[in-house]
Amino acid sequence: MARTSAGLLMFRRRGAGGPEVLLAHPGGPFWRRKDAGAWSIPKGEIDPDEDQLRAAIREFTEETGAAPAGDFLPLGELRQAGGKRVVAFAVEGDFDPRAIRSNTFDVEWPPRSGRMQSFPEIDRAEWFGIEEARGRILKSQIPFLDRLQVLLGEAAARRAGRPVRP
């Protein structure tokens, strides 16, 4: 049975340059030197019987130290390359990535050393324009960026009184 995670794609509007999204770089020794295609939305596994949105908010808070609030927009579900299902929501907000306070995980490092070390789940977070985010985020999560752009385009059309495509 495939595991399911829930996450949040926080976005902010920055003038004519379009929206920016907050992405997280995974912590730990395996990701230390990886950048392009390594970033992700803050996410984590859904507990049994837990509501998907509550899980997404909980995981965002655990991984960043920030408690998001606002109107949460569903971005749907996708399947990552390893088979994990990810359900995501978008929320408009702002967060100073320098203030990140991530929870940690333990792993034997170096391998077969018998020595356990703690690492942050997220070692850094950063704001990216949508196009730059496409090159940073895990390839399997790119559809979340596309879905956010559609949602934001429809909202802008409604505010401007233009018809929204079906």
Buried (B, 14 or more C-beta within 10 A) or exposed (E): EEEBBBBBBBBEEEEEEEBBBBBBBBBBEEBEEEEEBBBBBBBBEBEEEEEBBEBBBBBBBBBBBBEBEEEBBEBEBBEBEEEBBBBBBBBBBEBEBEEBEBBEEEBEBEEEEEEEBEBBBBBBBBBBEBEBBBEBBBEBBBBBBEBBBEBBEEEEEEEEEEEEEE
